[in-house]
Amino acid sequence: MILKKIKSTLALALTCLLFSSSCSSFFDGVNIIVTLKEEVQPIATLQIMDAVTGEVPNNLTLTLSGADKSSIVNFNGGKNFNVNEQGIITFAIQHSSENVERVDFDVTVNANGYVSSSLHISFYGEEINSYVLGLVHPDNTPEGVYATAPQIENSSDGITANTVISASPEQAPETTAYIQIAEGTQVFAQNGNQIEGDLEVKLVYFDPTSEEALRAFPGGLEVYANIDNNEPEAGVFTSAGLVNITMESGGKSVKTFSESILVDIEINSEIYNPEEGRTIREGDEIPYWSMSTSTNQWELEGTTVVELNSQSGKLYARMEVDHLSYWNLDWFSSANCTQNSRVIINLNNLPEGYYPCGLENTETGLIFRYAWKYLKDGDAITFYNTPQSMNVRLHVFENGVCNRNSMAISEEFAICGEVNKVLNLNATTSTPDVVNFDLKAECIDNPDISARPNTPIYFKSSDCRYWQYLGYMYNGKMTTSQLVIGKTYEFWTVYSDVFTYLVPSSNIEYVYQYAESPCNSN
């Protein structure tokens, strides 16, 4: 057995949290923490980072909305939704005697200097999932994201001159976006008051052919959309381009205009048009959408026609924009499947364990859904909330953030209507190491008192600057294939500070010990 003394601030609170039967009298709050721990069911973890550096932005604020927001609590059962030093938060619901079939809510994230973003989280009563949200800073954007922040003159009479702004004025990407504002256009705040004074404009363009840009796509490609002012409808976007536009003057944010501004988005000629079943052409129609700042749902604003710019030779589509938010060119595939596909996993030479996975739309070649799954030979996976007609492939990645190389890819299958189909995962790389964790916490003065925690675990290696989700440990046990035997990692759990550990073999028995423990039986 490998014993390790962890000298950190986890001692008192962690020990008493784990050993509730003997610690309840030692300091205020223990009973509450233990009670809440017993009453909550974790459903998701969220990691927030700078999309380029991986660092945690300062002054993060999280706002919850959506159908089940009132049911959501943090890991300790409270309503304070703050990330830790690693930028991680665990969402949970109160335990219930009834089986939870589904939970839906949205998270909006803001940070000083960053473009606001959001995420929809769904829980189907099975294993918890882990999400990563990369925030974009206009001064340092990821690959495929272009931004500019010019100032334009504005007075009580409106914009002082006809203005054209490019998202990439000093670069020449294959595609970009432009906004056109007519002279005399007046700008107004959310309350309807006119804003006078020069404007700082931020225009951010997301290239839908870039994987890095799509990772920063607000909410991802699985969306809830309001099409006819009815109930929001779940579905999947196929994007032809996305922009975020903000304007402010003296701390006052612009919301609307006296007349619409024009937004032109150039379109890569290789973009797939799912309605026509081919790549995009001049004359094709594309719906365009704006994101509601109050609901984080996409609202259909109209349809535009693809045109050809005779000077540049590039395809583009124009939107008439009367308010500021995210604006998006997208075809929408409704999640109207009535027979969820259920597949039986055949791992072949892939070992059992937690893996980051993704679903690839075979028509576009893009990953539209990411999830961490525990894969076991012969186990069944059910795909929920899917379009009626879409063929996909299941990818198993080496890890979730730093290296999304596929270590195994399934054959193509229909995401709707398949029942008990055997899905073969064909390895594309060498077989990874398998590491089995057996984690126990005990008091050094009374080793008979011990506990095996339930907790999400994150790790960081020397060759990756990001914290990455390793998996969820139940009763102190977990199997993973994301670690390399003989390599040193940093680990973090809900209960502990960061600790460094060398993975010595495929079977690890790891024991927390405390020389000065309050866990005395009495």
C-alpha positions as a printed NumPy array, in Angstrom:
array([[  0.   ,   0.   ,   0.   ],
       [  1.255,   3.452,  -0.858],
       [  0.89 ,   5.904,   1.999],
       [  1.067,   9.63 ,   1.489],
       [  0.816,  12.45 ,   4.015],
       [ -0.87 ,  15.44 ,   2.442],
       [  0.081,  18.632,   4.296],
       [ -2.475,  21.166,   3.162],
       [ -5.492,  23.138,   4.237],
       [ -7.802,  20.219,   3.611],
       [ -7.082,  18.71 ,   7.085],
       [ -9.841,  19.737,   9.47 ],
       [-12.78 ,  20.364,   7.144],
       [-12.036,  17.414,   4.88 ],
       [-11.482,  14.958,   7.699],
       [-14.66 ,  15.886,   9.483],
       [-16.581,  15.935,   6.233],
       [-15.489,  12.395,   5.526],
       [-15.94 ,  11.094,   9.076],
       [-19.261,  12.607,  10.02 ],
       [-20.063,   9.942,  12.613],
       [-17.188,  10.994,  14.866],
       [-16.492,  14.625,  14.003],
       [-19.855,  16.312,  14.404],
       [-18.937,  17.895,  17.739],
       [-15.571,  19.378,  16.835],
       [-16.448,  22.625,  15.059],
       [-19.425,  24.575,  13.85 ],
       [-20.795,  23.723,  10.419],
       [-19.701,  20.087,  10.234],
       [-23.18 ,  18.667,  10.631],
       [-24.462,  20.98 ,   7.946],
       [-21.725,  20.08 ,   5.506],
       [-22.185,  16.364,   6.079],
       [-25.956,  16.585,   5.815],
       [-25.758,  18.529,   2.564],
       [-23.159,  16.163,   1.175],
       [-25.503,  13.265,   1.824],
       [-28.469,  15.029,   0.277],
       [-27.001,  16.232,  -3.02 ],
       [-26.504,  14.349,  -6.248],
       [-23.766,  15.811,  -8.494],
       [-24.928,  16.153, -12.1  ],
       [-22.192,  18.153, -13.865],
       [-18.846,  19.848, -13.447],
       [-17.918,  23.017, -15.33 ],
       [-14.396,  24.268, -15.943],
       [-13.978,  27.887, -17.117],
       [-10.742,  29.12 , -18.667],
       [ -9.219,  31.595, -21.059],
       [ -9.655,  29.989, -24.488],
       [ -5.984,  30.602, -25.332],
       [ -3.919,  30.606, -22.133],
       [ -5.951,  28.164, -20.046],
       [ -5.779,  30.529, -17.076],
       [ -8.814,  31.334, -14.944],
       [-10.141,  34.847, -15.73 ],
       [-10.536,  37.243, -12.818],
       [-13.919,  38.377, -11.507],
       [-15.946,  35.551, -12.991],
       [-19.709,  35.753, -12.489],
       [-22.071,  32.863, -13.175],
       [-25.81 ,  33.309, -13.718],
       [-28.19 ,  30.363, -13.928],
       [-31.389,  30.313, -15.977],
       [-33.614,  27.759, -17.664],
       [-36.35 ,  25.33 , -16.743],
       [-34.731,  23.684, -13.702],
       [-32.486,  26.459, -12.383],
       [-34.303,  26.54 ,  -9.023],
       [-33.345,  22.896,  -8.414],
       [-29.613,  23.437,  -8.901],
       [-27.241,  23.679,  -5.926],
       [-23.476,  23.52 ,  -5.528],
       [-21.596,  20.485,  -4.203],
       [-22.228,  21.569,  -0.607],
       [-25.928,  22.14 ,  -1.216],
       [-25.725,  25.935,  -1.333],
       [-26.704,  28.525,  -3.903],
       [-23.334,  30.28 ,  -4.246],
       [-22.051,  29.408,  -7.691],
       [-18.401,  30.418,  -7.542],
       [-15.504,  28.642,  -9.215],
       [-12.399,  27.63 ,  -7.274],
       [ -8.783,  28.543,  -8.06 ],
       [ -8.778,  25.972, -10.847],
       [-11.863,  27.562, -12.43 ],
       [-14.022,  24.546, -11.586],
       [-17.499,  24.267, -10.091],
       [-19.68 ,  21.209,  -9.454],
       [-23.445,  21.479,  -9.942],
       [-25.815,  19.195,  -8.078],
       [-29.463,  18.603,  -7.227],
       [-31.006,  17.559,  -3.95 ],
       [-31.38 ,  13.806,  -3.581],
       [-34.89 ,  12.55 ,  -4.196],
       [-36.635,   9.262,  -3.551],
       [-37.759,   9.371,  -7.189],
       [-35.457,   8.701, -10.124],
       [-34.45 ,  11.894, -11.894],
       [-35.139,  11.492, -15.61 ],
       [-33.888,  14.852, -16.853],
       [-32.563,  18.213, -15.634],
       [-32.019,  21.228, -17.922],
       [-30.494,  24.607, -17.118],
       [-28.267,  27.291, -18.639],
       [-25.156,  28.984, -17.288],
       [-24.103,  32.462, -18.438],
       [-20.5  ,  33.419, -17.7  ],
       [-19.094,  36.948, -17.654],
       [-15.601,  38.216, -16.864],
       [-14.03 ,  41.649, -17.187],
       [-12.634,  42.184, -20.677],
       [-13.944,  38.887, -22.072],
       [-16.746,  38.133, -24.501],
       [-19.734,  36.808, -22.559],
       [-20.549,  33.155, -23.156],
       [-23.112,  30.59 , -22.08 ],
       [-23.681,  26.865, -21.857],
       [-26.715,  24.576, -21.757],
       [-26.414,  21.621, -19.389],
       [-28.629,  18.538, -19.578],
       [-28.624,  15.602, -17.167],
       [-30.509,  12.414, -18.033],
       [-30.342,  10.625, -14.702],
       [-27.165,   8.738, -15.586],
       [-23.487,   9.493, -14.974],
       [-22.429,  13.089, -14.507],
       [-20.818,  14.987, -17.353],
       [-17.996,  17.508, -17.413],
       [-18.028,  20.682, -19.504],
       [-15.263,  23.078, -20.533],
       [-16.072,  26.692, -21.409],
       [-13.329,  28.746, -23.022],
       [-13.808,  32.511, -22.796],
       [-12.508,  34.683, -25.625],
       [-10.504,  37.837, -24.933],
       [-10.524,  40.171, -27.965],
       [ -6.824,  40.956, -27.465],
       [ -5.763,  37.302, -27.609],
       [ -8.125,  35.108, -29.598],
       [ -7.88 ,  31.379, -30.363],
       [ -7.325,  30.051, -33.866],
       [-10.289,  30.846, -36.111],
       [-11.529,  33.751, -33.975],
       [-10.852,  37.313, -35.125],
       [-11.576,  40.516, -33.223],
       [-11.223,  44.264, -33.531],
       [-12.054,  47.148, -31.176],
       [-12.111,  50.514, -32.989],
       [-13.68 ,  53.757, -31.796],
       [-16.215,  55.61 , -33.932],
       [-17.515,  59.145, -33.575],
       [-21.058,  59.526, -32.296],
       [-23.134,  62.522, -31.177],
       [-26.735,  63.449, -30.465],
       [-27.25 ,  63.445, -34.238],
       [-25.99 ,  59.865, -34.439],
       [-22.962,  58.275, -36.074],
       [-21.042,  61.093, -37.743],
       [-20.008,  59.235, -40.932],
       [-20.742,  56.082, -42.894],
       [-18.653,  53.415, -41.178],
       [-17.401,  49.977, -42.225],
       [-15.63 ,  47.77 , -39.66 ],
       [-13.815,  44.506, -40.394],
       [-13.27 ,  41.843, -37.736],
       [ -9.746,  41.276, -39.065],
       [ -8.396,  44.625, -40.317],
       [ -4.731,  43.59 , -40.018],
       [ -5.106,  39.983, -41.116],
       [ -6.259,  38.198, -44.248],
       [ -8.106,  35.061, -43.144],
       [-10.044,  32.983, -45.626],
       [-13.299,  34.357, -44.218],
       [-14.189,  37.245, -41.928],
       [-17.095,  39.562, -41.038],
       [-17.954,  43.234, -41.575],
       [-20.461,  45.666, -40.125],
       [-21.795,  48.751, -41.907],
       [-23.328,  51.657, -39.998],
       [-24.991,  54.499, -41.885],
       [-24.289,  58.129, -41.047],
       [-26.938,  59.527, -38.706],
       [-27.763,  56.185, -37.058],
       [-28.638,  56.857, -33.416],
       [-27.869,  54.349, -30.682],
       [-29.902,  53.548, -27.572],
       [-29.434,  51.764, -24.257],
       [-31.598,  48.891, -23.007],
       [-33.896,  51.426, -21.268],
       [-34.47 ,  53.326, -24.518],
       [-32.341,  56.362, -23.672],
       [-30.148,  57.676, -26.455],
       [-26.409,  57.289, -25.958],
       [-24.273,  60.217, -27.051],
       [-20.488,  60.265, -27.237],
       [-17.898,  58.275, -29.137],
       [-18.412,  54.519, -29.176],
       [-15.986,  51.702, -28.496],
       [-17.014,  48.892, -30.824],
       [-16.007,  45.249, -30.377],
       [-16.598,  42.919, -33.311],
       [-15.655,  39.25 , -32.864],
       [-15.982,  36.721, -35.699],
       [-15.951,  32.918, -35.243],
       [-14.926,  30.792, -38.244],
       [-17.176,  27.681, -38.234],
       [-14.528,  25.577, -40.002],
       [-12.119,  25.995, -37.058],
       [-12.329,  23.467, -34.22 ],
       [-10.864,  26.005, -31.788],
       [-13.488,  28.575, -32.781],
       [-16.307,  26.058, -32.401],
       [-15.098,  25.192, -28.891],
       [-15.671,  28.865, -28.014],
       [-19.086,  28.916, -29.727],
       [-21.522,  30.13 , -27.023],
       [-23.569,  27.193, -25.805],
       [-22.086,  24.829, -28.381],
       [-23.797,  23.498, -31.498],
       [-26.511,  21.708, -29.516],
       [-29.   ,  24.47 , -28.838],
       [-32.458,  25.511, -27.727],
       [-34.036,  27.743, -30.371],
       [-37.189,  29.848, -30.481],
       [-38.542,  29.565, -34.013],
       [-42.114,  30.897, -33.943],
       [-42.334,  32.5  , -30.497],
       [-43.454,  29.12 , -29.205],
       [-41.811,  26.821, -26.696],
       [-38.036,  26.602, -27.28 ],
       [-37.082,  23.625, -29.409],
       [-33.973,  21.5  , -28.961],
       [-31.786,  20.812, -31.96 ],
       [-28.377,  20.971, -33.612],
       [-26.876,  23.885, -35.548],
       [-24.818,  23.611, -38.715],
       [-23.059,  26.961, -38.662],
       [-21.966,  29.149, -41.561],
       [-20.576,  31.882, -39.304],
       [-21.026,  33.691, -35.991],
       [-20.344,  37.221, -34.765],
       [-20.559,  38.981, -31.429],
       [-21.021,  42.762, -31.497],
       [-20.875,  45.134, -28.527],
       [-20.764,  48.927, -28.359],
       [-20.439,  51.21 , -25.36 ],
       [-19.77 ,  54.81 , -24.426],
       [-18.775,  55.936, -20.95 ],
       [-19.843,  52.634, -19.427],
       [-23.247,  52.693, -21.152],
       [-23.947,  49.694, -23.385],
       [-25.727,  50.031, -26.713],
       [-28.697,  47.736, -27.294],
       [-30.713,  49.102, -30.258],
       [-30.487,  51.497, -33.22 ],
       [-32.685,  54.046, -34.952],
       [-32.125,  52.036, -38.137],
       [-30.687,  48.591, -38.694],
       [-26.972,  48.115, -39.232],
       [-25.736,  45.608, -41.818],
       [-23.621,  42.582, -40.92 ],
       [-21.893,  40.693, -43.739],
       [-20.358,  37.296, -42.992],
       [-18.086,  35.679, -45.549],
       [-18.752,  31.965, -46.006],
       [-16.24 ,  29.235, -46.742],
       [-17.224,  27.489, -49.989],
       [-16.693,  24.102, -48.284],
       [-19.462,  24.717, -45.732],
       [-22.042,  21.912, -45.941],
       [-25.674,  22.879, -46.58 ],
       [-27.74 ,  20.159, -44.86 ],
       [-30.974,  21.284, -46.496],
       [-29.553,  20.78 , -49.986],
       [-27.265,  17.848, -49.167],
       [-24.186,  19.504, -50.714],
       [-21.685,  22.298, -50.185],
       [-23.007,  25.838, -50.152],
       [-23.64 ,  27.811, -53.346],
       [-24.665,  31.279, -54.415],
       [-28.44 ,  31.609, -54.08 ],
       [-28.785,  29.213, -51.118],
       [-30.898,  30.384, -48.197],
       [-29.637,  30.412, -44.607],
       [-31.674,  31.212, -41.474],
       [-30.082,  33.781, -39.183],
       [-30.46 ,  34.005, -35.426],
       [-29.748,  36.235, -32.449],
       [-29.135,  35.083, -28.89 ],
       [-31.522,  36.364, -26.239],
       [-29.589,  37.91 , -23.35 ],
       [-32.376,  36.989, -20.928],
       [-32.894,  33.322, -21.851],
       [-29.612,  32.37 , -23.621],
       [-31.759,  30.848, -26.355],
       [-31.362,  31.453, -30.054],
       [-34.235,  33.324, -31.69 ],
       [-34.95 ,  33.083, -35.407],
       [-34.716,  36.56 , -36.94 ],
       [-35.123,  35.8  , -40.631],
       [-33.626,  34.168, -43.695],
       [-30.886,  35.541, -45.92 ],
       [-29.603,  34.572, -49.364],
       [-25.992,  33.686, -50.128],
       [-24.394,  36.114, -52.574],
       [-21.093,  36.254, -54.435],
       [-18.795,  39.234, -53.957],
       [-17.608,  39.968, -57.492],
       [-14.469,  41.738, -56.252],
       [-13.19 ,  39.193, -53.723],
       [-14.754,  36.136, -55.326],
       [-16.029,  35.048, -51.898],
       [-19.486,  33.946, -50.848],
       [-21.187,  35.999, -48.162],
       [-24.558,  36.501, -46.479],
       [-26.012,  39.719, -45.11 ],
       [-28.07 ,  40.224, -41.961],
       [-30.042,  43.316, -40.985],
       [-29.35 ,  43.807, -37.282],
       [-31.585,  45.982, -35.09 ],
       [-30.106,  45.046, -31.696],
       [-26.778,  43.83 , -30.344],
       [-26.023,  40.286, -29.24 ],
       [-24.511,  37.205, -30.793],
       [-25.691,  36.857, -34.42 ],
       [-25.405,  33.583, -36.231],
       [-25.901,  32.028, -39.684],
       [-27.153,  28.499, -39.05 ],
       [-29.275,  25.692, -40.371],
       [-31.274,  24.099, -37.549],
       [-31.955,  20.358, -37.276],
       [-34.711,  19.714, -34.761],
       [-34.067,  17.121, -32.037],
       [-37.296,  15.341, -32.919],
       [-36.156,  11.733, -32.664],
       [-38.946,   9.557, -31.252],
       [-36.835,   6.391, -30.929],
       [-33.555,   7.146, -29.161],
       [-30.699,   5.089, -30.527],
       [-29.29 ,   2.549, -28.083],
       [-25.975,   0.904, -28.952],
       [-23.961,  -1.88 , -27.34 ],
       [-20.282,  -1.024, -26.96 ],
       [-17.618,  -3.399, -28.287],
       [-14.292,  -2.037, -27.026],
       [-12.115,  -4.479, -28.977],
       [ -8.591,  -3.746, -27.612],
       [ -9.601,  -0.523, -25.851],
       [ -9.545,  -0.942, -22.042],
       [-12.524,  -0.206, -19.819],
       [-12.582,   3.232, -18.18 ],
       [-13.562,   6.924, -18.304],
       [-13.016,   8.588, -21.671],
       [-13.74 ,  11.954, -23.257],
       [-15.965,  11.216, -26.244],
       [-17.472,  13.113, -29.14 ],
       [-20.172,  12.63 , -31.77 ],
       [-19.193,  13.572, -35.315],
       [-21.835,  14.596, -37.844],
       [-20.597,  12.591, -40.827],
       [-22.07 ,  15.085, -43.303],
       [-20.082,  18.039, -41.949],
       [-17.172,  16.216, -40.311],
       [-17.656,  18.378, -37.195],
       [-17.953,  17.205, -33.59 ],
       [-21.229,  18.613, -32.245],
       [-21.457,  16.838, -28.887],
       [-18.775,  16.19 , -26.269],
       [-19.263,  14.014, -23.198],
       [-17.252,  12.008, -20.691],
       [-18.453,   8.407, -20.681],
       [-17.502,   5.323, -18.72 ],
       [-17.004,   2.729, -21.444],
       [-17.265,  -0.95 , -20.613],
       [-17.406,  -3.836, -23.032],
       [-21.021,  -4.911, -23.542],
       [-22.548,  -1.855, -21.868],
       [-25.311,   0.092, -23.594],
       [-25.277,   3.813, -24.41 ],
       [-28.481,   5.691, -25.222],
       [-28.315,   8.925, -27.241],
       [-30.924,  11.465, -26.153],
       [-32.183,  14.708, -27.676],
       [-31.109,  13.974, -31.237],
       [-32.293,  14.868, -34.754],
       [-34.531,  12.455, -36.65 ],
       [-32.108,  12.073, -39.541],
       [-28.377,  12.242, -38.895],
       [-25.556,   9.759, -39.266],
       [-22.699,  10.003, -36.794],
       [-19.474,   8.403, -35.634],
       [-18.422,   8.053, -32.005],
       [-14.897,   9.299, -31.251],
       [-12.912,   8.361, -28.138],
       [-10.202,  10.938, -27.423],
       [ -6.843,  10.594, -25.689],
       [ -7.857,  13.352, -23.287],
       [-10.377,  16.133, -23.06 ],
       [ -8.459,  19.373, -23.593],
       [ -4.787,  19.249, -24.553],
       [ -4.822,  16.316, -26.93 ],
       [ -8.082,  15.57 , -28.658],
       [ -6.542,  13.03 , -30.993],
       [ -8.971,  10.163, -31.535],
       [ -7.698,   6.912, -30.045],
       [-10.744,   5.023, -31.355],
       [-13.518,   5.733, -33.87 ],
       [-16.698,   3.758, -34.443],
       [-18.296,   2.922, -37.744],
       [-21.011,   5.254, -39.028],
       [-24.483,   4.75 , -37.549],
       [-27.856,   6.492, -37.353],
       [-28.198,   8.56 , -34.194],
       [-31.961,   7.976, -34.203],
       [-33.754,   4.635, -34.477],
       [-30.916,   2.178, -33.843],
       [-31.899,  -0.391, -31.2  ],
       [-29.23 ,  -2.566, -29.564],
       [-26.805,  -2.107, -32.439],
       [-23.335,  -3.452, -31.645],
       [-20.967,  -0.501, -32.038],
       [-17.351,  -1.449, -32.688],
       [-14.715,   0.988, -31.441],
       [-11.708,   0.566, -33.679],
       [ -8.465,   1.748, -32.071],
       [ -6.392,   4.217, -34.096],
       [ -3.482,   4.363, -31.626],
       [ -1.625,   1.972, -29.343],
       [ -3.457,   0.631, -26.302],
       [ -3.283,   3.186, -23.454],
       [ -2.227,   2.465, -19.881],
       [ -4.998,   1.465, -17.497],
       [ -4.847,   2.904, -13.986],
       [ -7.167,   1.673, -11.216],
       [ -7.575,   4.017,  -8.255],
       [ -8.497,   2.868,  -4.768],
       [ -8.684,   5.974,  -2.587],
       [ -9.256,   5.885,   1.162],
       [ -9.052,   8.527,   3.887],
       [ -8.198,   7.501,   7.446],
       [ -7.122,   8.995,  10.767],
       [ -3.582,   8.118,  11.793],
       [ -4.675,   7.872,  15.432],
       [ -7.535,   5.528,  14.577],
       [ -7.066,   3.723,  11.233],
       [-10.236,   1.72 ,  11.848],
       [-12.183,   4.866,  11.006],
       [-12.051,   5.463,   7.266],
       [-14.155,   6.648,   4.378],
       [-14.218,   6.296,   0.612],
       [-15.308,   9.518,  -1.06 ],
       [-17.485,  10.232,  -4.069],
       [-15.824,  13.069,  -5.965],
       [-14.882,  14.385,  -9.402],
       [-11.117,  14.333, -10.016],
       [ -9.081,  16.676, -12.213],
       [ -5.444,  16.331, -13.24 ],
       [ -2.673,  18.385, -14.827],
       [  0.556,  17.196, -16.438],
       [  3.796,  19.075, -17.041],
       [  3.185,  19.138, -20.807],
       [ -0.326,  20.621, -20.588],
       [ -1.222,  23.949, -19.005],
       [ -4.894,  23.043, -18.549],
       [ -6.618,  21.225, -15.74 ],
       [ -8.447,  18.275, -17.27 ],
       [-11.331,  16.154, -16.054],
       [-10.176,  12.652, -15.157],
       [-13.492,  11.139, -14.12 ],
       [-15.878,  10.658, -11.229],
       [-14.857,   8.47 ,  -8.322],
       [-17.572,   6.415,  -6.635],
       [-16.859,   4.951,  -3.19 ],
       [-13.182,   5.701,  -3.604],
       [-12.754,   3.717,  -6.825],
       [-12.213,   4.696, -10.448],
       [-10.571,   3.345, -13.609],
       [ -8.992,   5.649, -16.188],
       [ -6.898,   5.443, -19.347],
       [ -5.877,   9.11 , -19.443],
       [ -2.716,   8.675, -17.345],
       [  0.695,   7.276, -18.265],
       [  2.371,   4.946, -15.784],
       [  5.653,   6.418, -14.528],
       [  4.58 ,  10.009, -15.106],
       [  3.996,  12.651, -12.412],
       [  0.737,  14.608, -12.272],
       [ -1.012,  17.168, -10.134],
       [ -4.441,  16.11 ,  -8.882],
       [ -7.394,  18.006,  -7.458],
       [-10.676,  16.817,  -5.935],
       [-13.626,  18.593,  -4.376],
       [-12.289,  17.693,  -0.924],
       [ -8.56 ,  18.367,  -1.292],
       [ -6.02 ,  20.972,  -2.201],
       [ -3.789,  20.28 ,  -5.196],
       [ -1.323,  17.46 ,  -4.583],
       [  1.45 ,  16.038,  -6.779],
       [  1.773,  12.306,  -7.293],
       [  3.812,   9.877,  -9.386],
       [  1.668,   7.151, -10.964],
       [  3.82 ,   4.092, -10.144],
       [  1.74 ,   1.226, -11.516],
       [ -1.63 ,   0.224, -12.909],
       [ -3.117,  -0.373,  -9.451],
       [ -2.951,   2.435,  -6.933],
       [ -4.057,   2.248,  -3.315],
       [ -3.842,   5.818,  -2.103],
       [ -4.451,   6.72 ,   1.538],
       [ -4.927,  10.156,   3.06 ],
       [ -3.417,  10.192,   6.581],
       [ -3.517,  12.892,   9.232],
       [ -0.981,  13.119,  12.071],
       [ -3.137,  15.639,  13.935],
       [ -6.652,  14.51 ,  13.414],
       [ -9.839,  15.601,  15.155],
       [-11.372,  12.266,  14.235],
       [-11.268,  10.588,  17.611],
       [-14.007,   8.125,  18.367],
       [-15.96 ,   9.101,  21.442]])
